C-alpha cells in the first residue's frame, strides 16, 4: 500500500536507508530534510512494515527526486515503480518537469526512470562522496 509519510515512519525509513545505501543519510539530516515545507515523502507499506520510500521536493511546476529506496529484501517486486508512479500521479496538477541524479552503476534504477520517460541530459563527475562515482542527471518532462 502506498501512503503519505508520517513523522512516526522516520525510524523505519532511516533503517531502510542504512541497509540500502553505500552512503546513507544520517538520521538528523533525514529529519531536517523532511521538515522542509517543499519536501514530501511517501512510503510503500506491506503487513504494517515499510518496504520502500520516496523523498522528493516540489517547487512550482518542477519536482526533484531526492531519494527513492526499496529495502534490499524486497527489490524487483514493483515497489519502486509504484513509488515513482505515486509521485507523478499525486503531483500531476501543474507539473511540467522533474529531475534526479542516479549512480552510473545503478542500471536497475536507470531502467525504472527511463520506463517513466526520464532522459539523461548530463553527468556529475565524482558526485558520490563514498566512492567518487559519477551521477547521471535525468530529466522528465510532461
C-alpha positions, -999 to 999 in steps of 0.1 A, spaced: 0 0 0 13 34 -9 6 62 16 20 96 27 50 96 50 42 102 87 67 115 112 64 82 131 78 65 100 112 82 103 130 54 122 118 27 98 127 49 68 161 56 82 167 19 89 159 11 52 183 39 41 211 24 63 208 -11 48 203 1 12 227 29 5 265 29 4 265 65 18 233 67 38 219 99 52 223 105 89 190 104 109 193 141 118 198 150 82 168 130 71 147 146 98 158 181 88 151 174 51 116 160 58 108 191 79 112 215 50 79 227 36 86 219 -1 98 183 7 73 155 6 76 118 11 56 86 5 61 51 18 52 17 4 39 -5 33 31 -42 34 20 -61 65 25 -29 86 61 -27 76 76 -1 53 93 -18 23 103 14 4 100 51 3 105 82 -19 115 116 -8 110 145 -33 108 182 -35 81 201 -54 86 237 -63 61 252 -86 58 231 -118 90 212 -111 100 183 -88 132 166 -78 135 131 -66 159 132 -36 158 96 -25 139 66 -38 148 34 -20 134 -1 -18 145 -24 10 171 -49 -4 150 -79 5 120 -66 -15 136 -53 -47 124 -63 -82 88 -65 -70 75 -33 -84 77 -12 -53 100 15 -68 77 16 -98 47 22 -76 65 49 -56 75 68 -87 40 64 -102 26 77 -69 47 109 -71 37 116 -107 0 109 -100 -2 129 -68 18 158 -82 2 158 -117 -17 191 -115 5 218 -129 36 195 -131 58 202 -160 92 186 -153 113 166 -129 149 159 -121 171 134 -104 206 120 -101 214 83 -103 247 64 -100 261 54 -133 264 18 -120 227 16 -109 213 2 -141 181 -11 -125 172 25 -113 181 39 -147 158 14 -163 129 24 -140 134 61 -146 136 55 -184 104 35 -182 87 66 -168 101 89 -195 132 103 -178 161 110 -202 197 115 -194 209 151 -200 242 153 -182 267 138 -159 281 150 -125 317 138 -123 327 122 -89 293 132 -75 291 105 -48 314 111 -18 316 74 -7 335 62 -38 337 91 -62 313 76 -87 297 98 -113 260 105 -114 238 107 -144 214 137 -144 180 127 -157 150 149 -166 113 141 -170 90 164 -190 53 163 -193 
